[in-house]
Amino acid sequence: MRYMLLVMAATTMAITTTLYTNSTEAATGSKKVAVWYPGWGTAGISDYESVSGNIATVDEINPYWYALKADGSVASYEWAEDPKLLALARDNGKPMLPLISNEFDPGRVSKMLDAESSRKAHADELVSLVVNKGYAGLDVDYEMLYAEDRDKFSAFVEDLASQLHTEGKKLAVTVHPKTSEPGTWDGQKSQDYKRLGSAADELKIMIYDYHWNGSKAGPASPPGG
């Protein structure tokens, strides 16, 4: 596994994550900071203000800009490709790796993974997006997938990573937390840490949701991380 991301805290709507770039850095405590940036706004301090006010501590920005839709297309949200955020990243030398989600729908990912041709077509589209927009890479956040799609999802990530690396770009993959392989439920079982970590530049482990809608009140993540 080349990289590991651990969620540490939230600032307004932007989620700050700590990045260990290799096992030596993880052991010594050397860290980098990436930020998941929703961009759809909230009351009080804005997402942009939260990030810009702490830009000196940020090493990577992952704006929530794209989605794999049910018909297999890649769509951008209305707040995507924000020129102000792009300028902030450019002017401060911060790599931009936008996030693409499946909007928590495993079915649309399963459909894409079903055939080698559709997997390749989706990878090709994502690579073109990254290259044409001049991004440093991409953050793939496909969650709650079916366990039976484990090998196909790994193959897709391996192909996407290879294509992005050929273009000098990076790939991050967001994964469910687990303490053993293959995991205890579909979302965990669908993500092969060894294969994904060998292919991607970063794995982002979502160690939060200590509380949620329906639970007792409390923070998404404890103050200590």
Sequence and secondary structure as in RCSB ss.txt:
>XXXX:A:sequence
MRYMLLVMAATTMAITTTLYTNSTEAATGSKKVAVWYPGWGTAGISDYESVSGNIATVDEINPYWYALKADGSVA
SYEWAEDPKLLALARDNGKPMLPLISNEFDPGRVSKMLDAESSRKAHADELVSLVVNKGYAGLDVDYEMLYAEDR
DKFSAFVEDLASQLHTEGKKLAVTVHPKTSEPGTWDGQKSQDYKRLGSAADELKIMIYDYHWNGSKAGPASPPGG
>XXXX:A:secstr
   EEEEEEEETTEEEEEEE SHHHHHHT  EEEEEE  S  SSS HHHHHHTTGGG SEEEEEEEEE TTS EE
E TT S HHHHHHHHHTT  B  EEE TT HHHHHHHHTSHHHHHHHHHHHHHHHHHHT SEEEEE  S  GGGH
HHHHHHHHHHHHHHHHTT EEEEEE   SSSS SSHHHHT  HHHHHHH SEEEE    SS TTS S  SS TT 
